[in-house]
């Protein structure tokens, strides 16, 4: 009887753990090559100096901000982080009446392997897209191939494909190792990552 009860409890715990693993974007943390809806392969951009590092030493490499935002007036989140020689600053602007209700929103910069930006609560849909601008410095000059068209992507869990976000402007200066993006539309919250179409 006790064995059956223990098995039952373990089964419930295992199911609960699986159910909690509902992050809509598993691509950036799982695999650097993902397929787009057009059948092309997206290469996520790997950060320098993180490969082979001990997970215990990189468990808190993200910077996180959370703020209450009024739907009527909108608001702004500013987040900054430094990991090794890579420094990131990001700003998310929420337009007036862009959200359906007042609520806390968050932004997290993740520098574990790929540059990811995670927004929460997951799944928020905006009436008018939020606008993302960010600057990343200290990247390797070989971070991306010459001529690579760097874009911001999100992983659509329903289709298992990466989808490109409308880009205002994304530039990469190989000499200085600086990525700059501005006026990128964020129509909904999930996890985003930078990459390019692999030729």
N, CA and C of each residue as an Amber inpcrd file, in Angstrom:
protein
   597
   0.8270000  -1.2030000   0.0000000   0.0000000   0.0000000   0.0000000
   0.8610000   1.2510000   0.0000000   1.9020000   1.2380000   0.8500000
   2.7710000   2.4050000   0.9260000   3.5370000   2.6070000  -0.3730000
   3.9350000   1.4810000  -1.0290000   4.6430000   1.5860000  -2.3050000
   3.7470000   2.2030000  -3.3670000   2.4620000   1.7980000  -3.3650000
   1.5270000   2.3490000  -4.3420000   1.3370000   3.8420000  -4.1100000
   1.2070000   4.2340000  -2.8470000   1.0430000   5.6500000  -2.5250000
   2.2630000   6.4540000  -2.9500000   3.4650000   5.9160000  -2.6670000
   4.7030000   6.5980000  -3.0570000   4.7830000   6.7390000  -4.5660000
   4.4460000   5.6840000  -5.3040000   4.4500000   5.7340000  -6.7710000
   3.4640000   6.7720000  -7.2820000   2.2870000   6.8310000  -6.6420000
   1.2630000   7.8010000  -7.0360000   1.7630000   9.2300000  -6.8340000
   2.3790000   9.5090000  -5.6820000   2.9100000  10.8440000  -5.3930000
   4.0070000  11.2150000  -6.3760000   4.8940000  10.2680000  -6.6540000
   5.9780000  10.5360000  -7.6150000   5.4290000  10.8130000  -9.0010000
   4.3910000  10.0780000  -9.4140000   3.7830000  10.3020000 -10.7280000
   3.1810000  11.6960000 -10.8230000   2.5060000  12.1260000  -9.7520000
   1.9110000  13.4740000  -9.7350000   3.0070000  14.5320000  -9.7890000
   4.0750000  14.3470000  -9.0070000   5.1830000  15.3040000  -8.9860000
   5.8340000  15.3880000 -10.3480000   6.0700000  14.2560000 -10.9960000
   6.6840000  14.2350000 -12.3330000   5.8070000  14.9590000 -13.3410000
   4.4840000  14.6990000 -13.2830000   3.5560000  15.3750000 -14.1970000
   3.5250000  16.8640000 -13.9650000   3.5800000  17.2630000 -12.6840000
   3.5860000  18.6970000 -12.3590000   4.8260000  19.3720000 -12.9170000
   5.9850000  18.7320000 -12.7730000   7.2290000  19.2980000 -13.2970000
   7.1740000  19.4440000 -14.8010000   6.6280000  18.4490000 -15.4830000
   6.5020000  18.5480000 -16.9400000   5.5600000  19.6790000 -17.3220000
   4.4690000  19.8050000 -16.5690000   3.5050000  20.8580000 -16.8670000
   4.0660000  22.2390000 -16.6530000   4.9830000  22.3910000 -15.6980000
   5.5680000  23.7010000 -15.4260000   6.6000000  24.0900000 -16.4660000
   7.0580000  23.1520000 -17.2360000   8.0520000  23.4560000 -18.2670000
   7.3450000  23.9100000 -19.5250000   6.6450000  25.0550000 -19.4100000
   5.8300000  25.5280000 -20.5180000   6.3830000  26.7890000 -21.1480000
   7.6750000  27.0220000 -21.0060000   8.3000000  28.1630000 -21.6520000
   8.0870000  28.0740000 -23.1510000   7.4650000  29.0950000 -23.7940000
   7.1430000  28.9950000 -25.2060000   8.3660000  29.0170000 -26.0960000
   9.5130000  29.3930000 -25.5660000  10.7090000  29.4520000 -26.3950000
  11.7580000  28.5310000 -25.8320000  11.9120000  27.3820000 -26.4340000
  12.9130000  26.4550000 -25.9850000  14.1070000  26.4570000 -26.9180000
  13.9510000  27.0300000 -28.0970000  15.0080000  27.0060000 -29.0950000
  16.3230000  27.6160000 -28.6620000  16.3690000  28.8770000 -28.2040000
  17.6420000  29.5030000 -27.8910000  18.4750000  28.7570000 -26.8670000
  17.8360000  28.1110000 -25.8700000  18.5930000  27.3980000 -24.8520000
  18.9160000  25.9680000 -25.2600000  18.2470000  25.4710000 -26.2820000
  18.3830000  24.0740000 -26.6340000  19.3020000  23.8470000 -27.8350000
  19.1710000  24.6810000 -28.8440000  19.8470000  24.4080000 -30.0990000
  20.0440000  25.7110000 -30.8460000  21.2210000  25.9190000 -31.4320000
  21.4960000  27.1940000 -32.0930000  21.0080000  27.2310000 -33.5290000
  20.6010000  26.1000000 -34.0810000  20.1100000  26.0710000 -35.4530000
  18.6460000  25.6650000 -35.4610000  17.8000000  26.5430000 -35.9680000
  16.3760000  26.2600000 -36.0020000  15.8420000  26.6090000 -37.3830000
  14.7030000  26.0140000 -37.7250000  14.1390000  26.1890000 -39.0580000
  13.0580000  27.2570000 -39.0420000  13.0510000  28.1000000 -40.0630000
  12.0290000  29.1290000 -40.2160000  10.8430000  28.5330000 -40.9650000
   9.7020000  29.2580000 -41.0200000   8.5570000  28.7560000 -41.7800000
   8.8880000  28.5320000 -43.2520000   9.8510000  29.2850000 -43.7970000
  10.2120000  29.1480000 -45.2110000  11.1780000  27.9950000 -45.4520000
  11.5090000  27.2360000 -44.3940000  12.4050000  26.1080000 -44.5430000
  13.8750000  26.4820000 -44.4800000  14.1630000  27.7440000 -44.1450000
  15.5480000  28.1810000 -44.0200000  16.0260000  27.9280000 -42.5850000
  17.3320000  27.8910000 -42.4020000  17.8880000  27.6430000 -41.0740000
  18.3640000  28.9400000 -40.4500000  17.9000000  29.1960000 -39.2170000
  18.3380000  30.3770000 -38.4720000  19.5190000  29.9760000 -37.5960000
  20.6160000  30.7060000 -37.7030000  21.7780000  30.5020000 -36.8300000
  21.7110000  31.5590000 -35.7300000  21.4860000  31.1300000 -34.4970000
  21.4930000  32.0720000 -33.3910000  22.9260000  32.4760000 -33.1010000
  23.1040000  33.7060000 -32.6800000  24.4410000  34.2530000 -32.4810000
  24.9680000  33.9080000 -31.1000000  26.0630000  33.1680000 -31.0920000
  26.6620000  32.6940000 -29.8520000  27.5930000  33.7610000 -29.2930000
  27.5290000  33.9510000 -27.9810000  28.3550000  34.9560000 -27.3330000
  29.7580000  34.4230000 -27.0630000  30.7650000  35.3040000 -27.0550000
  32.1400000  34.8530000 -26.8090000  32.3680000  34.5140000 -25.3480000
  33.2620000  33.5560000 -25.1360000  33.7230000  33.2810000 -23.7790000
  32.7660000  32.5500000 -22.8880000  31.6470000  32.0050000 -23.4390000
  30.7100000  31.2930000 -22.5790000  30.7520000  29.7890000 -22.8160000
  31.2490000  29.3550000 -23.9600000  31.2610000  27.9280000 -24.2660000
  32.1120000  27.1750000 -23.2470000  31.5970000  26.0870000 -22.7290000
  32.3430000  25.2430000 -21.7990000  32.4180000  25.7570000 -20.3760000
  31.7570000  26.8760000 -20.0720000  31.8110000  27.3970000 -18.7120000
  30.9380000  26.5520000 -17.7850000  31.3250000  26.4950000 -16.5440000
  30.5810000  25.7400000 -15.5390000  29.2290000  26.4100000 -15.3100000
  28.1400000  25.6330000 -15.4000000  26.8000000  26.1850000 -15.1960000
  26.6650000  26.8590000 -13.8430000  27.3330000  26.3290000 -12.8450000
  27.2440000  26.9090000 -11.5070000  27.7820000  28.3220000 -11.4850000
  28.7220000  28.6340000 -12.3890000  29.3080000  29.9680000 -12.4250000
  28.5210000  30.9160000 -13.3180000  27.5450000  30.3830000 -14.0450000
  26.8040000  31.2260000 -14.9750000  25.3100000  31.2180000 -14.6870000
  24.9440000  30.8220000 -13.4740000  23.5240000  30.6880000 -13.1620000
  22.8420000  32.0240000 -12.9190000  23.6000000  33.0810000 -12.7040000
  22.9820000  34.3880000 -12.4610000  23.5920000  35.4430000 -13.3690000
  23.6540000  35.1100000 -14.6650000  24.2850000  36.0300000 -15.6030000
  23.2730000  36.9840000 -16.2260000  22.0380000  36.9210000 -15.7920000
  21.0220000  37.7610000 -16.4000000  20.6930000  38.9580000 -15.5330000
  20.3400000  40.0480000 -16.1860000  19.8640000  41.2270000 -15.4890000
  18.3490000  41.2770000 -15.6780000  17.6420000  41.6970000 -14.6460000
  16.1870000  41.6070000 -14.6440000  15.5920000  42.8960000 -14.0880000
  14.5700000  43.4010000 -14.7680000  13.8120000  44.5370000 -14.2410000
  12.3270000  44.2260000 -14.3530000  11.5740000  44.7700000 -13.3990000
  10.1190000  44.5760000 -13.3760000   9.5040000  45.8870000 -12.9350000
   8.4290000  46.2870000 -13.6170000   7.8240000  47.5730000 -13.2900000
   6.3210000  47.5460000 -13.5610000   5.5860000  48.3250000 -12.7500000
   4.1470000  48.4790000 -12.9560000   3.9320000  49.4850000 -14.0830000
   3.1210000  49.1180000 -15.0770000   2.8850000  49.9960000 -16.2290000
   1.3990000  50.2430000 -16.3790000   1.0420000  51.5190000 -16.5470000
  -0.3380000  51.9040000 -16.7660000  -0.6930000  51.7280000 -18.2390000
  -1.8330000  51.1020000 -18.5020000  -2.2700000  50.9050000 -19.8860000
  -2.5210000  52.2520000 -20.5730000  -3.0930000  53.2150000 -19.8290000
  -3.4240000  54.5170000 -20.4180000  -2.1800000  55.3180000 -20.7920000
  -1.2010000  55.3530000 -19.8860000  -0.0410000  56.2180000 -20.1210000
   1.1690000  55.4910000 -20.7150000   1.1770000  54.1590000 -20.6760000
   2.3410000  53.4250000 -21.1880000   3.5070000  53.5170000 -20.2170000
   4.6710000  53.1490000 -20.6630000   5.8360000  53.2040000 -19.7870000
   7.0800000  52.6840000 -20.4750000   8.1280000  52.5230000 -19.6890000
   9.4130000  52.1280000 -20.2540000  10.1870000  51.2690000 -19.2640000
  10.8510000  50.2310000 -19.7790000  11.7600000  49.4120000 -18.9840000
  13.1650000  49.5920000 -19.5410000  14.1380000  49.7770000 -18.6520000
  15.5390000  49.8960000 -19.0580000  16.3230000  48.8430000 -18.2910000
  17.1020000  48.0540000 -19.0150000  17.8230000  46.9460000 -18.4030000
  19.2660000  46.9650000 -18.9040000  20.2100000  46.6930000 -18.0130000
  21.6120000  46.6500000 -18.4120000  22.3250000  45.4940000 -17.7470000
  23.3350000  44.9510000 -18.4400000  24.0270000  43.7960000 -17.9070000
  25.4280000  43.7190000 -18.4890000  26.3600000  43.1960000 -17.7060000
  27.7110000  42.9440000 -18.2090000  28.0960000  41.5280000 -17.8340000
  28.5580000  40.7560000 -18.8250000  29.0120000  39.3960000 -18.5850000
  30.3190000  39.2130000 -19.3480000  31.4150000  39.0720000 -18.5950000
  32.7210000  39.0530000 -19.2630000  32.9440000  40.4070000 -19.9000000
  33.3280000  40.3980000 -21.1470000  33.5490000  41.6720000 -21.8470000
  32.3110000  42.1480000 -22.6220000  31.2360000  41.3750000 -22.5580000
  30.0170000  41.7410000 -23.2780000  29.1080000  42.5720000 -22.3770000
  28.7470000  43.7620000 -22.8600000  27.8500000  44.6570000 -22.1260000
  26.6050000  44.8920000 -22.9670000  25.4390000  44.7820000 -22.3340000
  24.1730000  44.9850000 -23.0260000  23.3370000  46.0190000 -22.2930000
  22.7560000  46.9270000 -23.0560000  21.7390000  47.8260000 -22.5110000
  20.5210000  47.7170000 -23.4230000  19.3460000  47.6260000 -22.8290000
  18.1220000  47.4810000 -23.6220000  17.0190000  48.3420000 -23.0410000
  16.2120000  48.9110000 -23.9250000  15.0800000  49.7410000 -23.5270000
  13.8300000  49.2480000 -24.2380000  12.7780000  49.0130000 -23.4860000
  11.4900000  48.6340000 -24.0640000  10.4910000  49.7330000 -23.7460000
   9.8920000  50.2900000 -24.7870000   8.9210000  51.3750000 -24.6130000
   7.5180000  50.8540000 -24.9140000   6.6270000  51.0180000 -23.9380000
   5.2310000  50.6060000 -24.0920000   4.4190000  51.8510000 -24.4400000
   3.7540000  51.8630000 -25.5940000   3.0070000  53.0700000 -25.9900000
   1.7440000  53.2760000 -25.1560000   1.2220000  54.4840000 -25.1880000
  -0.0500000  54.7640000 -24.5330000  -1.1280000  53.8640000 -25.1300000
  -1.9640000  53.3070000 -24.2660000  -3.0420000  52.4060000 -24.6740000
  -2.5390000  51.1770000 -25.4370000  -1.2670000  50.8480000 -25.2590000
  -0.7040000  49.6820000 -25.9370000  -1.1240000  48.3770000 -25.2860000
  -1.4590000  48.4320000 -23.9720000  -1.8850000  47.2370000 -23.2470000
  -3.3680000  47.3340000 -22.9150000  -3.9720000  46.1990000 -22.7050000
  -5.4040000  46.1620000 -22.3870000  -5.6920000  46.5000000 -20.9360000
  -4.6830000  46.3450000 -20.0470000  -4.8900000  46.6160000 -18.6270000
  -3.5720000  46.9930000 -17.9690000  -3.6760000  47.6740000 -16.8280000
  -2.4890000  47.9850000 -16.0370000  -1.9130000  46.6830000 -15.4810000
  -0.5930000  46.5590000 -15.4950000   0.0120000  45.3600000 -14.9320000
   1.5190000  45.4960000 -14.8190000   2.1140000  44.5790000 -14.0550000
   3.5660000  44.5010000 -13.9900000   4.0780000  43.8490000 -15.2770000
   5.1580000  44.3930000 -15.8180000   5.8250000  43.7520000 -16.9370000
   7.3120000  43.6300000 -16.5920000   7.9880000  42.7000000 -17.2330000
   9.3910000  42.4640000 -16.8980000  10.2300000  42.2400000 -18.1540000
  11.5350000  42.4770000 -17.9950000  12.4990000  42.2230000 -19.0630000
  13.7370000  41.6120000 -18.4230000  14.2640000  40.5710000 -19.0430000
  15.4300000  39.8650000 -18.5270000  16.4250000  39.6540000 -19.6620000
  17.6760000  40.0170000 -19.4190000  18.7440000  39.7930000 -20.3870000
  19.4760000  38.5180000 -19.9930000  19.6140000  37.6070000 -20.9220000
  20.2540000  36.3280000 -20.6350000  21.5090000  36.1920000 -21.4820000
  22.6470000  36.0860000 -20.8070000  23.9280000  35.9990000 -21.5000000
  24.5650000  34.6170000 -21.3630000  23.7670000  33.5890000 -21.1070000
  24.3910000  32.2870000 -20.8510000  25.1500000  31.7690000 -22.0780000
  24.4890000  31.6940000 -23.2140000  25.1810000  31.2580000 -24.4270000
  24.8530000  32.1430000 -25.6090000  23.5720000  32.3970000 -25.7900000
  23.1420000  33.3150000 -26.8400000  22.5400000  34.5340000 -26.1650000
  22.6020000  35.6660000 -26.8500000  21.9560000  36.8550000 -26.3070000
  20.4550000  36.6940000 -26.4700000  19.7650000  36.5430000 -25.3680000
  18.3170000  36.4120000 -25.3610000  17.7240000  37.5530000 -24.5470000
  16.5460000  37.9700000 -24.9400000  15.7830000  38.9470000 -24.1670000
  14.4360000  38.3200000 -23.8850000  14.1270000  38.1570000 -22.6080000
  12.8810000  37.5170000 -22.2050000  11.9360000  38.5630000 -21.6110000
  10.7170000  38.5950000 -22.1170000   9.7140000  39.5390000 -21.6360000
   8.5960000  38.7890000 -20.9370000   8.0500000  39.4020000 -19.8970000
   6.9550000  38.7640000 -19.1880000   5.9360000  39.7850000 -18.6910000
   4.7420000  39.3130000 -18.3500000   4.2950000  37.9330000 -18.3830000
   4.2100000  37.3980000 -19.8170000   4.5660000  36.1400000 -19.9740000
   4.5560000  35.5040000 -21.2760000   3.1630000  35.5440000 -21.9010000
   3.1160000  35.8500000 -23.1820000   1.8590000  35.7870000 -23.9150000
   1.0950000  37.0860000 -24.0270000   1.5460000  38.1660000 -23.3620000
   0.8480000  39.4460000 -23.4940000   0.8220000  39.8590000 -24.9640000
  -0.3470000  40.2390000 -25.4410000  -0.5080000  40.7610000 -26.7990000
  -0.7650000  42.2580000 -26.6870000  -0.0490000  43.0450000 -27.4880000
  -0.1990000  44.5000000 -27.4240000  -1.1820000  45.0040000 -28.4710000
  -1.9600000  46.0280000 -28.0850000  -2.8350000  46.7040000 -29.0410000
  -2.0000000  47.4360000 -30.0770000  -0.9340000  48.0670000 -29.5970000
   0.0780000  48.7060000 -30.4460000   1.4140000  48.1460000 -29.9970000
   2.2670000  47.6760000 -30.9260000   3.5090000  47.0190000 -30.5090000
   4.3800000  47.8800000 -29.6080000   5.0210000  47.2300000 -28.6420000
   6.0640000  47.8850000 -27.8570000   7.2810000  48.0440000 -28.7660000
   8.1940000  48.9370000 -28.3960000   9.3760000  49.2080000 -29.2210000
  10.6310000  48.8810000 -28.4270000  11.4870000  48.0420000 -29.0170000
  12.7400000  47.6370000 -28.3910000  13.9210000  48.3090000 -29.0640000
  14.8320000  48.8310000 -28.2440000  16.1210000  49.3360000 -28.7150000
  17.1920000  48.7670000 -27.8000000  18.3300000  48.3420000 -28.3540000
  19.3930000  47.8280000 -27.4910000  20.7570000  47.9810000 -28.1610000
  21.7820000  47.9560000 -27.3140000  23.1660000  48.0220000 -27.7760000
  23.9520000  46.9390000 -27.0510000  24.7280000  46.1760000 -27.8120000
  25.5830000  45.1310000 -27.2490000  27.0070000  45.4230000 -27.6870000
  27.9280000  45.5410000 -26.7340000  29.3300000  45.7950000 -27.0570000
  30.2010000  44.6420000 -26.5410000  31.4190000  44.5540000 -27.0840000
  32.3650000  43.5440000 -26.6290000  32.2360000  42.2130000 -27.3380000
  31.5480000  42.1760000 -28.4740000  31.3730000  40.9350000 -29.2220000
  32.6230000  40.6090000 -30.0340000  32.8260000  39.3350000 -30.3230000
  33.9270000  38.9340000 -31.1940000  33.7070000  39.4920000 -32.5910000
  34.7850000  39.8450000 -33.2790000  34.6310000  40.3640000 -34.6410000
  34.1280000  39.2790000 -35.5880000  34.3020000  38.0020000 -35.1940000
  33.8130000  36.8980000 -36.0170000  32.4690000  36.3690000 -35.5000000
  31.8020000  37.1730000 -34.6980000  30.5090000  36.8170000 -34.1170000
  29.5080000  36.4530000 -35.2010000  29.5710000  37.1550000 -36.3220000
  28.6730000  36.8930000 -37.4480000  29.4740000  36.9880000 -38.7360000
  29.1340000  36.2020000 -39.7490000  29.8620000  36.2590000 -41.0230000
  29.7320000  37.6250000 -41.6820000  30.7160000  37.9630000 -42.5040000
  30.6330000  39.2100000 -43.2690000  29.3800000  39.1640000 -44.1320000
  28.6170000  40.2380000 -44.0820000  27.4060000  40.3300000 -44.8960000
  26.1780000  39.6660000 -44.2970000  26.2980000  39.0870000 -43.0890000
  25.1360000  38.4440000 -42.4650000  24.0580000  39.4800000 -42.1680000
  22.8410000  39.1410000 -42.4890000  21.7010000  40.0250000 -42.2460000
  21.1140000  39.6590000 -40.8830000  21.5770000  40.3430000 -39.8420000
  21.1810000  40.0020000 -38.4700000  19.7700000  40.5130000 -38.1890000
  18.9700000  39.6180000 -37.6370000  17.5840000  39.9300000 -37.3140000
  17.2500000  39.4590000 -35.9070000  16.0990000  39.9220000 -35.4130000
  15.5920000  39.4500000 -34.1270000  14.5080000  38.4210000 -34.4160000
  14.5870000  37.2710000 -33.7420000  13.6470000  36.1720000 -33.9680000
  12.9810000  35.7660000 -32.6640000  11.7840000  35.2000000 -32.7970000
  11.1690000  34.5270000 -31.6560000  10.7780000  33.1290000 -32.1030000
  10.7420000  32.2170000 -31.1480000  10.4060000  30.8330000 -31.4660000
   8.9260000  30.6030000 -31.2330000   8.2340000  30.2350000 -32.2930000
   6.8170000  29.9090000 -32.2010000   6.7030000  28.4540000 -31.7730000
   6.2930000  28.2360000 -30.5290000   6.2490000  26.8750000 -29.9970000
   5.2300000  26.0160000 -30.7260000   4.1610000  26.6420000 -31.2180000
   3.1240000  25.8710000 -31.9110000   3.6540000  25.2400000 -33.1900000
   4.5080000  25.9860000 -33.9060000   5.0220000  25.4730000 -35.1770000
   6.4440000  24.9300000 -35.0470000   7.1220000  25.2670000 -33.9270000
   8.5020000  24.8300000 -33.7520000   9.4800000  25.5320000 -34.6730000
   9.0980000  26.7250000 -35.1400000   9.9540000  27.4650000 -36.0660000
  10.2840000  28.8410000 -35.5240000  11.4140000  29.3820000 -35.9730000
  11.7790000  30.7440000 -35.6320000  11.1170000  31.6920000 -36.6110000
  10.6230000  32.7980000 -36.0850000   9.9640000  33.7790000 -36.9360000
  10.5990000  35.1360000 -36.7280000  10.8460000  35.7950000 -37.8370000
  11.5270000  37.0910000 -37.8100000  10.5780000  38.1840000 -37.3650000
  11.1000000  39.0950000 -36.5450000  10.3270000  40.2510000 -36.1190000
  10.5910000  41.4040000 -37.0820000   9.5810000  42.2560000 -37.3130000
   9.8240000  43.4400000 -38.1400000  10.9350000  44.2710000 -37.5140000
  11.9680000  44.5460000 -38.2790000  13.1460000  45.2250000 -37.7270000
  13.1680000  46.6840000 -38.1370000  13.2790000  47.5670000 -37.1320000
  13.4600000  48.9750000 -37.4440000  14.8490000  49.1630000 -38.0180000
  15.8560000  48.7820000 -37.2440000  17.2440000  48.9140000 -37.6820000
  18.1280000  48.0500000 -36.8010000  18.8970000  47.1480000 -37.4360000
  19.8840000  46.3500000 -36.7180000  21.1950000  46.4390000 -37.4870000
  22.2320000  46.8950000 -36.8100000  23.5400000  47.0010000 -37.4570000
  24.5950000  46.3300000 -36.5850000  25.6430000  45.8140000 -37.2450000
  26.7390000  45.1960000 -36.5140000  28.0540000  45.7370000 -37.0560000
  28.8240000  46.3910000 -36.1800000  30.1400000  46.9310000 -36.5280000
  31.1880000  45.8980000 -36.1280000  31.7870000  45.2360000 -37.1110000
  32.7490000  44.1640000 -36.8370000  34.0040000  44.6790000 -36.1530000
  34.4310000  45.8800000 -36.5050000  35.6670000  46.4220000 -35.9380000
  35.5490000  46.6450000 -34.4370000  34.4400000  47.2290000 -34.0190000
  34.2580000  47.5320000 -32.5930000  33.5360000  46.4200000 -31.8350000
  32.9690000  45.4510000 -32.5770000  32.2120000  44.3790000 -31.9220000
  30.9410000  44.8810000 -31.2770000  30.2460000  45.7930000 -31.9800000
  29.0520000  46.4250000 -31.4190000  27.8160000  46.1240000 -32.2630000
  26.7910000  45.6230000 -31.6120000  25.4880000  45.4100000 -32.2370000
  24.5530000  46.5060000 -31.7420000  23.8740000  47.1700000 -32.6630000
  22.9290000  48.2200000 -32.2950000  21.6000000  47.9540000 -32.9860000
  20.5270000  47.9980000 -32.2270000  19.2060000  47.8790000 -32.8500000
  18.2880000  48.9400000 -32.2720000  17.3890000  49.4240000 -33.1150000
  16.4560000  50.4550000 -32.6640000  15.1160000  50.2800000 -33.3610000
  14.0740000  50.6980000 -32.6610000  12.7110000  50.7060000 -33.1980000
  12.2380000  49.3490000 -33.7090000  12.5520000  48.2810000 -32.9580000
  12.0730000  46.9520000 -33.3260000  10.7250000  46.7160000 -32.6510000
   9.7420000  46.3220000 -33.4260000   8.4020000  46.1150000 -32.8950000
   8.3120000  44.7940000 -32.1400000   7.7370000  44.8640000 -30.9410000
   7.4920000  43.6870000 -30.1090000   5.9770000  43.5910000 -29.9120000
   5.2870000  42.7800000 -30.7270000   3.8240000  42.7240000 -30.6420000
   3.2980000  41.8590000 -29.5050000   4.1420000  40.9650000 -28.9720000
   3.7190000  40.0880000 -27.8840000   4.9450000  39.6960000 -27.0690000
   4.7050000  39.2400000 -25.8560000   5.7970000  38.8740000 -24.9530000
   6.1230000  37.3800000 -25.0390000   7.4030000  37.0900000 -25.1670000
   7.9650000  35.7420000 -25.0750000   9.4770000  35.9450000 -25.0000000
  10.2630000  35.0150000 -25.4880000  11.7150000  35.1480000 -25.5080000
  12.1760000  35.3900000 -26.9340000  13.1030000  36.3100000 -27.0870000
  13.6260000  36.6770000 -28.4020000  15.1340000  36.4570000 -28.4290000
  15.6730000  36.2030000 -29.6190000  17.1050000  35.9990000 -29.7700000
  17.5590000  36.5410000 -31.1230000  18.8210000  36.9710000 -31.1910000
  19.3650000  37.4810000 -32.4450000  19.9550000  36.3430000 -33.2670000
  19.8310000  36.4570000 -34.5740000  20.3900000  35.4400000 -35.4590000
  20.3650000  35.9010000 -36.9060000  20.7000000  34.9880000 -37.7780000
  20.6960000  35.2770000 -39.2250000  20.3770000  34.0030000 -39.9740000
  19.9440000  34.1490000 -41.2230000  19.6420000  32.9980000 -42.0550000
  20.9610000  32.3710000 -42.5060000  21.1110000  31.0970000 -42.2190000
  22.3500000  30.3880000 -42.5640000  22.3340000  30.0560000 -44.0610000
  23.3950000  30.4420000 -44.7520000  23.4910000  30.1930000 -46.2040000
  24.1020000  28.8360000 -46.4730000
